[in-house]
Amino acid sequence: MSQVLYVHAKGGPPVGHALTRVAGRAAVHLLALSGLPVGVREDAARLCASVVTPSRAEHADLVELITTRARAVGADAVLTFSEYAVVAVAEACRRLGLRGAGAAAALARDKRLMRATWDRHGVPQPRFRPVAGLAELERATIELSCPLLLKAAWSAGSTAHQIISEPGQARHAWHRSRQVMAESAQLGFAEMHVRGASEDFIVEEIVTGRAEEWFDGPGWGDYVSVEGVVVDGDFRPVCLSGRMPTVWPFTERAGVTPAAVDSGAQRRIVELARRAVDALGLENCGTHTEIKLGADGRMWVIETAARFGGAMTVPQIEDVFGLDLVGMFTDQLLGRSPGWPARTLTPADAEGAAGSLVVLAVDGDGTPWPRRHLWDSSTVVRKAPIGAGSTLSVVRESSLPDGSPVPVYDPAGGANTMAGLCLLSADRPQSVVRDFTALVAALPDLLPVDAAEEARA
């Protein structure tokens, strides 16, 4: 039987989902760089041929740790679905002579390198500047046109985003972003291979989207993601996922598969994604490419990742298109022929639609909840105001335990301040948007009030 080393870290699709799919293709050896969710630990012990949790000291040379463990188990493939471990795993695969993302993996991780590469290839994107210090940021606020978005070059999940409306705000934005990156690192949401990555930033102009020119129904955000894979250097787009509007400044609230754009728009979007992915020179990896949709058909590439989309993007694709991306990618790394779609799948190919909602303590317009609440997954599932043909569940491994206080939303912290993650199946994409819109409005009335926290406040 083939042997696979699965490198687990935070981020990416739920490890419980991914682990079962990898185990269906090969003997799995789990290298857990981050702690496993409580509900997954028993499954890991049952599904895996071995489970190793290295000490923090062993993380110092992550590539050496991965290659040593891969050799010890005789790995035929090494994979990860975490943004924070992508570069280390790619380098380990190169050393081992195994299929992987390749030497260009860092181009799909470091936003500074990514944007510079696209600039050389003429890929449309917002104007930007890399910044390594406050002086560079202040200079960029003069060279570029405000409002600007400051973001960490190695971050994920909208962490440390700061909007700069005028040059005088640069100093505060700089110190706040660096503070958030330091806090995120303590929580395990940080690049694991590149030393000093939390000090690298990029600032870019904020381009204006026009969702109403791309979607027929209301409630959609002004960008989409193209989900795909690179097979021996050849980009294979799988489908498009849409979004609901972000929470200020740019925290993702909900993703919907498939994106309800017409076939002509989808072709143009996919072609731009192809240009962006091809420019990076990746070899074998999942891809997740975000594209902003503007007026009169204009588009800008925001970023690409050398891994599949996070949250529930992968389970959503499996639900509506019947494609086990994790299992297929495992087969690809093992030299098999998984049969990727010959063309990009559309809403017409889907069996219904699926979406995931990040529960944040803000209303639909981004207004913070006036009262503190406790997370209660069973109440949400039981009382959610969803359509008769829809089904709602809570992803427990990505949610707080019931009874936990719902965190106050921190615009700089992004998804780090989420309380729960909900998954919904419906008959069509617009139904998902409708149900999530209603659920967001109802959550403050559904969840119990945190009387103890209010008393302390």
N, C-alpha and C positions, 0 to 999 in steps of 0.2 A: 504494500500500500504506500502511496505517496505521503511524504511528510511535509507539513507546512508549519512554519513558525509565524504565529500571529502576534504582532506587537501591539499591545493595547495601551492607549493613552486617552486623555479626555478629548471630547469632541467627536464629530463624525456620527454615523448612524448608531442607534443603540447597540451596545456590545452584545446584549442578549439575542437580538435579531441576527447580527452578523455572525456570531459564533456558531449558531446552529447551522447556518448555511455553509460555512467553511467546513464544519465537521461532516457535512453530508458529502463532501468531495474528497476528503483526505484525513489522515490522522493529524490532529491539531496539537501543537505545543504552544502554550500561551505564555508570553513574556509580558507580565503586567507592570508597566511603568507607572500606572496610576491605580488607585484602589478600585476594585470591582464593586458595582452596586450590590447591596445586600441581597436582592432577589436573584442575582446572577451567579453568586458564588457557588451554590449547590449545582447549578447547571454546568458551570465550568469544571467542577470536579468530576462530573459524570461524563461530559463530552470530550474532555481533553486527555491526551496521552500523558501530558505533564503540565504543571502550572508552576511558574517561577516568578517570585516577586523580589526583584533585586533591591538591595539597600540603596539609600540615597547616595552614598559614596560611590557606588558602582555606576551611577549616572554620569560621572565626570567625563568618561569617554564612552559616549553612547554607541557610536559605531562599533567600537571594539566589543562592547557588551553584546550587541546584537549578533555580530559575526561569530563570536565565540560560542554563543548559545546555538546559533544555526548549525555550526559544525558539530556541536555536541549531539544534536538530535538528528543529524543527517538530513537537514531541510532541503527539499527540492524546490521550495519557494518560500519567500519571506514577504509578508504583507502587513500593511496597517491601513486603517481608515481614519486616522486622526491627523488633523492639520499639523499638530505640533510635533509629530514624529515622522512626517513625510520625507524630509530631507535626510535624516539619519538613516532611515530604511533604504532610501534610494542609494545612498553611498555604500551601505552594507551590501546591497545586492551587487553593486559594481565590484566590490572586493571579492565577493563569492562567485562571480561569474553567472549570476542568476538574472532572470528578467526583472526589470523594475523601471521606475520612471526615468532613470538615466542621469547623466551629468547635469542636465538642465533643470533638475527638480527645483533648485533654489530660485530659478526664474519665475516659477509658479507659486512661490512662497513669499519672497521679499518683494514688496510692492514697488520699491525703488528700481530694482533690476527689471521687474516685469514691465513697468511703464517706459523705462528707457529702451527696452527691446521693441516694444510696440511703436515707440516714436521713430525708431530707425526703419521700421517696416510700414510706416504710414497708416497704422491702425487708428481709427478715430477714437479719441478718449478725451477726458477733461484735461485742460492745461494744468501742469503740476510742477512742484519743485521738491526734491529730497531735502530734508532738514535734519541736521545732527546737533543743533544747538539753538538757543534763543535768538542769537544774532542772525542766523540764517533764516529763521522763521520770520523775524521782523522785516528782513530784506524782501522775503517772498511776498509779504502782504502789500508791498509797494509795487513789485513787479507783476503780480497777478491781480485780478479783479475780485474784490470782495462781493458777496460772502464767500468764504473759503471753508474747507473742511480739513481739519488736522486729524490724522489717524496714524496709529503705530504701524510701521512697515511690516511687522511680523504678527500682527494681531488677527483675531477672528471673532465672529459674533458681535460685530459693531463695538467692541471694547475700546475704550479710550478715545472715542470720537468727540471732537469739539468743534463747534461752529464759530468762526471768527467773522463777525459782521463788519468790523472796521479795525484798522491796524492797532489801535490802542488796546484791543483785547488779546493781543498775541501773548503777552507775558502770562496772564492768568491761564489761558488755554494750554500753554506749554507746561506749566507747573502741574496743572490738573491732570493732563494726559499722562505725564510721567508718574504721578502718584497712583493713578488707576492701574497702569501697567505693573507697578510694583505690587499692588494689592492682588492683581490677577495672578501674578506669578506664585504668590503664597497659596492661592486656591488651585494651582495646577493648570491654569489656562495661560500657558506661555510656551514659546518655542523651546524645545528641549535639547537641541543640538548646537545651535549657534550662540556662543557666549556674547553677552552684551546686546542681544537682539532687542531687549526692551528699551534701549536708548535710541533706536533708529525710527525715524518718522518720515512722513510724506505729507505735504499739504497740496490741495487741489481746488480748482474752481468748482463751484456747485452748478451743475448744468440743470436746466429746467425740463422736467418730463411732462408728457401730456397723455395720460392713460386713456382719456376719453376718445382719443383718435385711434386707439389700437384695440380697445375692447368695446363690445356692444352694450354690456350691462354695467351697472354701477358697482362701486366698492372695490375696484381693482387698484393696485399700486402701479407706478409708472416704470416698472422694470420687470424683467423676466430672467430666468436662468436656463441655459442650455445644458442639459445633462448628457454626458457622453463618456467615451472611453477612447484611449489611444492604443492601437494594436500595432506593434512593431513600427511605430512612427506614423501610422495612418489614423487620422481622426475619424471616429464613428459616432456621430450624434444619435442619441436615442430618443429624446423627447424634450419638450419645453415645460417648465413649471412657472406658474405665475405667482404673484404676491398680492397681499392686501397692503394698503398704505403703511409705511413705516411709522414708528412712534418717534417723536422728536428726540435727538436730531436725526438718526437713521437706524434705529433699532428695529430689526425685523419682527413682525408680529405673527404673520401667518403665511404659509406656502401652500399652493394649490396645484395639483397635478390632474389633468394636463392644463396648460395655459390656454384660455379660450380666445386665441387669435386666429384670423382666417389663414388659409393656406398660403396666399401670396406673402403675407406679412411673415409667416413662419419661415418661408424659404429665405427671405432677406435676412432675418435674424440669424438663422443657422449659418448662412454664408459668412456673416461677420464673425460669428463664433469660430468658424473654421479658420479664418484669417488670423484671429488672435491665438488660437491653440497652435496652429502650424508655425507661427513665428517663434514660439518658445522652444521647439525642437524636442518635445517629450518623446519617450519611447514606449513604455507600457504602464498605463495608469488610468484610473478613472479621471473624469474632468467635470468641473462645475464652473460655468462661465456666466457671469452676471452682466446684463446689457440694459442700459437705460434707454427708454423709449421717449423720443421728443416729438415736437411738432413737425408736420409735413414730411414724415417718414425718416427724420433724422435719428441717428442712434450713436451711442458712445459705449465702448467697453469699459466696465468698471474694474473687474478683476477676474482672473481664472485661477482655479486650484487644481493641483495634480492629485485629486482624490474625488470621490463621489460627494454629493451634497450632504450637509449635516442634517441634524434633527431627524425628521421622518421622511425625507425625500426618497430614500431608497425603498422603505416599506410602501410608500405611496405608489411608486412605479410598479412594484410587484403586485399591489392590490388592483390597479386599473389596467395594466398591460400584461400581467402574468409573467414578467421578466424578473428572475432572481439575479440581480446585478452582482451581488456578492459571490454567489456560487459560480456564475459565469466568469467573473474576473479571476476567481481562484483557478478555474480550469485554464484560463488563458495563461496565467503565470506558470502552470504546470505543463504547458506545451500542447494542450488539447485544443479542440476547435469548438468553442461554445456557441457559435452561430448568432453573432450580433445582428440586429435588424439591418436589412439591406437599405433602408431609408429611415428618415426621421419619422417617428410615430406621431399621429395627430389625434385630436379629440374624436375623430370618426373611428379610430382604431381602439378606443378605450371602452372598457366596461364600466361605465359610470365615472366617478371622480373621487378623489381623496384629498384631504388637506390636514395640516397640523397647525395648531394655535399655541403660541407661547403666552402663558398667563402672566401679565404684568399689571401692577396696581395703578392702571390709568384707564380712563374712558376711551371711547372711540376716537375722540378728537385729541387725545393725549393729555387731558386734564387729570391730575392725580386724584385718586380716591380721597374723599374728605375724611373717611374713617379707616382705622386699621382693621384687618380681617384675618381670619384663620383659614388655612387651606383645608378643604374637605372634598376629596375626589369623588366619594360616593354621592354626595349631594349634587355636585356638578353634573355627573352622569345621569342621575335620576331626575333632576329638575330642569335641565338645560332646555331652552325653548327652540328645539330644532324641528325640521320638517318631518312629516310622517314617514317618508321613505329614507330618512337619514339614520345613521348609527354613530354614536359617540362613545369613545373610551378615553381613559387616561393612561399615558405611558408612565408607569410607576417608577421605572428606573431613572427617568428624567424629571421626576417631580419630587417636591418635598414630602416628607411623611405627613399623613393627615394630622391635623392639630397644630402644625407649625405656623408661626406668624408669616403672613404674606409680606415679603420685603418691600420697603418703600422703593419706588422706582428711582433709579439713579441714571440720568441721561448719559453720563460718562461711562457707567458700568455696563450699559447695554443689557444683553441677555444674562449677565451674571446676576441680575436682580429678579429673575423669573421665579414664579412659585410652582408652576406646573406646565406640563405639555399635554395637549389634547389631540386626539386623532379622530377624524370624522370621515365617513364614507357617505356618498350621496349619489343621486342619479346623474348629475351633470355639474360642471365646474361652477356655474352661477349659483347653484343651490348651496355649495360649500361656502361661498362668499356670503350668501344671505344668512345661513345658519351661524356662521362665525360672527357676523355683525350683530346679530341678535344676542348671541352668547356674551360677547364683550359688554354689551349694554346691561345685561342681566346679572353679571357676576357679583357686583357689590350687594345686590339684594339676595343672591343665593347663598353666599358664604357667610358664616357666622362672624359676628363682631368680636374683635380681640379686646374684651373689656379690661383685661389686666394691663395690656400695653397702653390703652387709652388712659387708664388710671395713673400709670407711671408718668405718662406725658403731661 
